[in-house]
């Protein structure tokens, strides 16, 4: 194997086990590999192989995830800039990141999280929106820790800008008005409350999670493309990848936008849609454009009836499939 990249890592302090190691990327006859092994090489710690295969995209995702995990464990590279242009330990942390770090490490907020989650669930049902669009889990955690009791205080919480405060501020201030808190506002005191070590651990944990999600997406893309080549159906792929049909179709549309061949799956699914229905959708896209699905749904299927959410979701699914075919045909015509 030819080594194309090598970087040594060290960590300071009294750690159990090895305090040195190195990451590597190697190539042999078009087959890539990446991983870690402890130093010295006769160490009892086995070599970790993070990736082996032919996909450079998947290799990079696996490599970054592995590096982030090692950096969270306290290792630092001798060659700087492994995950960003400016190494984390040379940057001054921003208050928003410090607020998130402190809140996620704070215990005792679970009791207040219960009514906040109930409020979010009720608001999501009222607005017919996904719960995370009302407030993310991270935002609820910060509300439970910092307990804002005025609109001005609420706007100091990351994620609650002017529009979100106008929409939900009154509800949240009323919900938190009588809750006790052992701190004041403004929240600049958090900068002194978060140690450099705690912030480093939090930062690299975020990177590890982010690169882990990126790696999972790359691996799912490989499985999805393989499934399409093998003639798998939408239902089979949704089951294998543990995705909803909507999520799966959104990924298929992105693959199509990136130039991957998804037509075998599209043609397979279009067989179940009556020709007249397909022609109606194509005509609507020609007249209204294909960017927005809502006006297309109304044109092709009419206003949705009360309690027909499942049927409407199926209609959107069919429109997404027809749209992929429509866009491909339009590109060929051009």
C-alpha positions in Angstrom: 0.0 0.0 0.0 1.2 3.5 -0.9 0.8 6.0 1.9 -0.5 9.3 0.5 -1.1 11.1 3.8 0.3 10.7 7.3 0.0 12.8 10.4 1.1 12.2 13.9 -1.0 13.0 17.0 0.0 13.5 20.6 -1.9 14.3 23.8 -0.6 15.7 27.0 -1.4 14.7 30.6 -1.6 11.5 32.5 -3.7 9.3 30.2 -4.1 5.6 30.5 -2.7 3.8 27.4 -0.8 5.3 24.5 -0.4 9.0 24.2 0.8 9.0 20.6 -0.6 7.8 17.3 -0.9 8.6 13.7 -3.7 8.8 11.1 -3.1 7.6 7.5 -4.6 7.5 4.1 -3.3 4.9 1.7 -4.0 3.7 -1.8 -3.3 0.4 -3.6 -4.6 -0.2 -7.2 -7.5 2.2 -6.8 -8.5 0.8 -3.4 -8.4 3.5 -0.6 -7.9 2.9 3.1 -7.8 5.2 6.1 -7.4 4.7 9.8 -5.3 5.1 12.9 -2.6 3.2 14.7 -1.0 3.8 18.0 2.7 4.5 18.5 5.0 2.9 19.1 4.0 0.3 16.5 4.5 -2.6 18.9 1.8 -1.0 21.1 -0.9 -3.3 22.4 -3.6 -1.0 20.9 -4.7 -2.6 17.6 -4.8 -0.6 14.3 -8.2 0.9 13.6 -9.3 0.8 10.0 -11.9 3.5 9.5 -12.5 2.9 5.8 -11.5 0.5 3.0 -13.0 0.7 -0.5 -13.1 2.7 -3.8 -15.2 5.8 -2.8 -13.1 8.9 -2.2 -16.2 10.7 -0.8 -16.9 8.0 1.7 -13.2 7.8 2.7 -13.1 11.5 3.5 -16.2 11.3 5.6 -14.9 8.3 7.5 -11.5 10.0 7.9 -12.9 13.3 9.3 -15.2 11.4 11.7 -12.3 9.4 13.0 -10.1 12.4 13.4 -12.8 14.3 15.3 -13.2 11.4 17.6 -9.5 11.2 18.4 -9.3 15.0 18.9 -12.2 14.7 21.4 -10.1 12.2 23.3 -7.4 14.9 23.7 -5.1 14.1 20.8 -3.7 17.1 18.8 -2.1 16.8 15.4 1.5 17.9 14.8 0.3 19.2 11.4 -2.4 21.8 12.1 -5.6 22.4 10.2 -7.0 18.8 10.2 -10.6 19.9 10.4 -10.5 23.7 9.9 -8.1 26.3 8.6 -7.7 27.8 12.1 -7.1 25.2 14.8 -9.8 25.3 17.5 -7.4 26.0 20.4 -6.2 29.2 18.7 -9.6 30.6 18.2 -11.6 32.6 20.7 -14.9 30.9 21.3 -18.0 32.9 20.5 -20.7 33.5 23.2 -23.3 31.6 21.2 -21.2 28.4 21.2 -20.4 28.9 24.9 -24.1 29.2 25.7 -24.9 26.0 23.9 -21.9 24.2 25.6 -22.9 25.3 29.1 -26.6 24.4 28.6 -25.9 20.9 27.3 -23.6 20.1 30.2 -26.0 21.5 32.8 -27.9 19.0 34.9 -31.3 19.6 36.6 -33.2 21.0 33.7 -35.2 17.9 33.0 -38.2 19.0 35.1 -38.6 22.2 33.2 -38.1 20.4 29.8 -41.4 18.5 30.3 -43.8 21.5 30.0 -41.6 23.0 27.2 -41.9 19.8 25.2 -45.6 19.7 25.8 -45.9 23.3 24.5 -43.8 22.5 21.4 -46.0 19.4 20.6 -49.2 21.4 21.0 -47.8 24.3 18.9 -46.6 21.9 16.2 -50.1 20.2 16.0 -51.7 23.7 15.9 -49.5 24.9 13.0 -49.3 21.5 11.3 -45.5 21.8 11.2 -42.7 19.5 12.3 -41.8 20.0 16.0 -38.1 20.9 15.3 -39.4 23.8 13.2 -41.1 25.2 16.3 -38.0 24.7 18.5 -35.1 22.3 18.3 -34.1 20.0 21.3 -31.0 22.2 21.8 -33.2 25.3 22.0 -35.5 23.8 24.5 -32.5 22.7 26.6 -31.3 26.3 26.6 -34.7 27.6 27.6 -34.8 25.2 30.5 -31.3 26.2 31.7 -31.4 30.0 31.2 -35.1 30.5 32.0 -35.8 33.8 30.1 -38.7 35.7 31.6 -38.9 38.7 29.3 -38.8 39.1 25.5 -35.5 40.9 25.7 -34.0 37.9 27.7 -35.5 35.4 25.2 -33.7 37.1 22.4 -30.4 36.3 24.1 -31.0 32.6 23.6 -29.4 31.3 20.4 -32.1 30.5 17.8 -34.6 33.1 19.1 -34.3 36.0 16.8 -36.8 38.8 16.1 -39.3 36.7 14.1 -39.2 33.6 16.4 -39.6 35.8 19.4 -42.5 37.7 17.9 -44.2 34.4 17.1 -43.6 32.4 20.3 -42.2 34.8 22.8 -45.4 35.6 24.7 -46.2 31.9 25.2 -42.7 31.1 26.4 -42.4 34.1 28.7 -45.7 33.2 30.3 -44.7 29.5 30.7 -41.4 30.4 32.3 -42.5 33.5 34.3 -42.8 31.7 37.7 -39.8 29.4 37.4 -36.8 29.9 39.7 -33.4 30.6 38.3 -30.0 31.0 40.0 -28.4 33.5 37.6 -29.0 36.8 36.0 -29.0 38.5 32.6 -27.2 39.3 30.4 -25.6 35.9 29.9 -22.0 37.0 29.4 -21.2 35.4 32.7 -21.3 32.0 30.9 -17.9 32.8 29.3 -16.3 32.5 32.7 -18.4 29.5 33.7 -17.2 27.2 30.8 -13.6 25.9 31.2 -11.3 25.5 28.2 -11.3 21.8 28.8 -15.1 21.5 28.8 -15.5 23.6 25.7 -12.8 21.6 23.9 -14.6 18.4 24.7 -18.0 19.8 23.6 -16.6 21.2 20.4 -15.0 18.0 19.3 -18.1 16.1 20.3 -20.1 18.3 18.0 -17.6 17.6 15.2 -17.7 13.9 15.8 -21.5 13.9 15.6 -21.6 16.1 12.5 -19.0 14.0 10.6 -20.7 10.8 11.8 -24.0 12.1 10.2 -22.1 13.0 7.1 -20.6 9.5 6.9 -24.0 7.9 7.4 -25.4 10.0 4.6 -22.6 9.0 2.2 -23.0 5.3 3.1 -26.8 5.6 2.6 -26.2 7.2 -0.8 -24.1 4.3 -1.8 -26.7 1.8 -0.7 -29.4 3.8 -2.4 -27.6 3.9 -5.7 -26.8 0.2 -5.5 -30.5 -0.5 -4.8 -31.6 1.5 -7.8 -29.2 -0.4 -10.0 -30.5 -3.6 -8.7 -34.1 -2.7 -9.5 -35.4 -2.3 -5.9 -38.7 -0.5 -5.3 -39.3 2.6 -3.3 -40.9 0.6 -0.5 -38.0 -1.8 -0.4 -35.4 1.0 -0.2 -37.4 2.9 2.4 -37.4 -0.3 4.6 -33.7 -1.0 4.1 -32.6 2.6 4.8 -35.1 3.2 7.6 -36.4 6.3 5.9 -39.9 7.6 5.3 -41.0 7.5 1.6 -40.9 11.3 1.6 -37.3 11.5 2.9 -36.3 8.9 0.5 -37.8 10.7 -2.5 -36.2 14.0 -1.4 -32.8 12.2 -1.5 -33.6 10.7 -4.9 -34.4 14.2 -6.2 -31.0 15.5 -4.9 -29.2 12.6 -6.6 -31.0 13.4 -9.8 -29.9 17.0 -9.5 -26.3 15.9 -9.0 -26.5 13.9 -12.2 -26.9 10.3 -10.9 -29.1 8.0 -12.8 -32.2 7.4 -10.8 -34.5 6.8 -13.8 -34.7 3.0 -13.3 -36.5 3.5 -9.9 -38.6 6.4 -11.2 -39.8 4.4 -14.2 -40.6 1.4 -11.9 -42.7 3.6 -9.7 -44.4 5.5 -12.5 -45.9 2.2 -13.8 -48.4 2.4 -10.9 -49.6 5.8 -11.9 -52.4 6.0 -14.5 -51.2 7.5 -17.8 -53.9 10.2 -17.7 -52.8 11.2 -14.2 -49.2 11.5 -15.4 -50.2 13.5 -18.4 -52.2 15.9 -16.2 -49.2 16.4 -13.9 -46.9 17.1 -16.9 -49.3 19.6 -18.4 -49.6 21.4 -15.0 -45.8 21.6 -14.8 -45.5 23.0 -18.3 -48.0 25.7 -17.4 -47.2 26.5 -13.8 -43.5 25.5 -13.6 -42.1 22.6 -11.6 -40.5 24.3 -8.6 -43.4 24.3 -6.2 -45.5 21.2 -5.5 -48.4 22.9 -3.7 -50.0 24.7 -6.7 -49.3 21.6 -8.8 -51.2 19.4 -6.3 -54.2 21.8 -6.4 -54.2 21.9 -10.2 -54.0 18.1 -10.7 -55.9 16.8 -7.7 -58.0 19.7 -6.5 -58.2 21.2 -2.9 -57.5 18.5 -0.3 -60.4 17.2 1.7 -60.6 17.3 5.5 -58.8 14.3 7.0 -57.1 13.3 3.7 -53.5 13.9 4.9 -52.3 10.4 3.9 -53.8 10.7 0.4 -52.3 14.2 -0.1 -48.9 12.9 0.9 -49.3 10.1 -1.7 -50.2 12.8 -4.3 -47.1 14.7 -3.5 -45.1 11.5 -3.8 -46.4 10.9 -7.3 -45.8 14.6 -8.3 -42.1 14.2 -7.2 -41.7 11.1 -9.4 -43.3 12.8 -12.4 -41.2 15.9 -11.8 -37.9 13.9 -12.1 -39.1 12.4 -15.4 -40.3 15.8 -16.6 -37.0 17.5 -15.8 -35.0 14.8 -17.5 -37.1 15.0 -20.6 -36.7 18.8 -20.7 -32.9 18.5 -20.4 -32.9 16.1 -23.3 -35.0 18.4 -25.4 -32.7 21.3 -24.8 
